[in-house]
Amino acid sequence: MNTIFYLAAAVALIATVMVITRLNAVHALLYMVVALLALALVFYTLGAPFVAALEVIIYAGAIMVLFVFVVMMLNLGPQSSMQEALWLSPRAWWGPALLSILLVGFLAYALWGDGRSLTQTIVSPRQVSLALFGPYLLGVELASFLLLAGLVGAHHLGRR
């Protein structure tokens, strides 16, 4: 399970670097989905399948749909259809597709490869909540203030 953890972490790191370095927003979104799926696999290998499922449902699903919707709404004008045709070229899909195939292979190996992969201890949501609101309460509160600052900044930017 340690090798799957490190391989999924490497895929997450590669995909995150690709998110930062892509000039095209659609390509960055594709790599961001792959990075979020890789993080879900990392959570799964750490013994938190509930958090991994939430990562896929909330971030890779709902939040990314919101990002795609914003990108679609910002592409207004007659030249946007030609620009979208360039964005969705088959060459742009090779990187995210390759990283996603690697993640599926790692997950298949973790589930069906060897019997020792699933014998680790499972962390329950109760244990996670007790840890988050116990010794790590300050970190949770700082993260909530950071998210609130981002929300206020987005409100002021979008006010016009």
Contacts in CASP RR format, 6 or more apart in sequence:
PFRMAT RR
TARGET T0000
AUTHOR 0000-0000-0000
METHOD contacts of the structure
MODEL  1
MNTIFYLAAAVALIATVMVITRLNAVHALLYMVVALLALALVFYTLGAPF
VAALEVIIYAGAIMVLFVFVVMMLNLGPQSSMQEALWLSPRAWWGPALLS
ILLVGFLAYALWGDGRSLTQTIVSPRQVSLALFGPYLLGVELASFLLLAG
LVGAHHLGRR
1 45 0 8 1.000
1 110 0 8 1.000
1 116 0 8 1.000
1 117 0 8 1.000
1 120 0 8 1.000
4 41 0 8 1.000
4 45 0 8 1.000
4 106 0 8 1.000
4 109 0 8 1.000
4 110 0 8 1.000
4 117 0 8 1.000
5 42 0 8 1.000
5 45 0 8 1.000
5 46 0 8 1.000
7 102 0 8 1.000
7 106 0 8 1.000
8 38 0 8 1.000
8 41 0 8 1.000
8 42 0 8 1.000
8 45 0 8 1.000
8 103 0 8 1.000
8 106 0 8 1.000
9 38 0 8 1.000
9 42 0 8 1.000
11 34 0 8 1.000
11 38 0 8 1.000
11 99 0 8 1.000
11 102 0 8 1.000
11 103 0 8 1.000
11 106 0 8 1.000
12 35 0 8 1.000
12 38 0 8 1.000
12 39 0 8 1.000
12 42 0 8 1.000
14 99 0 8 1.000
15 31 0 8 1.000
15 32 0 8 1.000
15 34 0 8 1.000
15 35 0 8 1.000
15 38 0 8 1.000
15 96 0 8 1.000
15 99 0 8 1.000
16 31 0 8 1.000
16 35 0 8 1.000
18 27 0 8 1.000
18 28 0 8 1.000
18 31 0 8 1.000
18 95 0 8 1.000
19 28 0 8 1.000
19 31 0 8 1.000
19 32 0 8 1.000
19 35 0 8 1.000
20 28 0 8 1.000
22 28 0 8 1.000
22 31 0 8 1.000
24 87 0 8 1.000
24 92 0 8 1.000
25 71 0 8 1.000
26 71 0 8 1.000
26 84 0 8 1.000
26 87 0 8 1.000
26 88 0 8 1.000
26 92 0 8 1.000
27 87 0 8 1.000
27 92 0 8 1.000
29 64 0 8 1.000
29 67 0 8 1.000
29 68 0 8 1.000
29 71 0 8 1.000
30 92 0 8 1.000
30 93 0 8 1.000
30 96 0 8 1.000
31 95 0 8 1.000
31 96 0 8 1.000
31 99 0 8 1.000
32 64 0 8 1.000
32 67 0 8 1.000
33 60 0 8 1.000
33 64 0 8 1.000
33 96 0 8 1.000
34 96 0 8 1.000
34 99 0 8 1.000
34 100 0 8 1.000
34 103 0 8 1.000
36 55 0 8 1.000
36 56 0 8 1.000
36 59 0 8 1.000
36 60 0 8 1.000
36 64 0 8 1.000
37 56 0 8 1.000
37 60 0 8 1.000
37 100 0 8 1.000
37 103 0 8 1.000
38 99 0 8 1.000
38 103 0 8 1.000
39 55 0 8 1.000
40 52 0 8 1.000
40 53 0 8 1.000
40 55 0 8 1.000
40 56 0 8 1.000
40 60 0 8 1.000
41 52 0 8 1.000
41 103 0 8 1.000
41 106 0 8 1.000
41 107 0 8 1.000
41 110 0 8 1.000
43 49 0 8 1.000
43 51 0 8 1.000
43 52 0 8 1.000
43 55 0 8 1.000
44 52 0 8 1.000
44 107 0 8 1.000
44 110 0 8 1.000
45 110 0 8 1.000
46 123 0 8 1.000
47 120 0 8 1.000
47 121 0 8 1.000
47 122 0 8 1.000
47 123 0 8 1.000
48 122 0 8 1.000
48 123 0 8 1.000
48 128 0 8 1.000
49 122 0 8 1.000
50 124 0 8 1.000
50 125 0 8 1.000
50 128 0 8 1.000
51 125 0 8 1.000
51 128 0 8 1.000
75 83 0 8 1.000
75 84 0 8 1.000
109 117 0 8 1.000
110 117 0 8 1.000
110 118 0 8 1.000
111 117 0 8 1.000
111 118 0 8 1.000
132 140 0 8 1.000
133 140 0 8 1.000
END
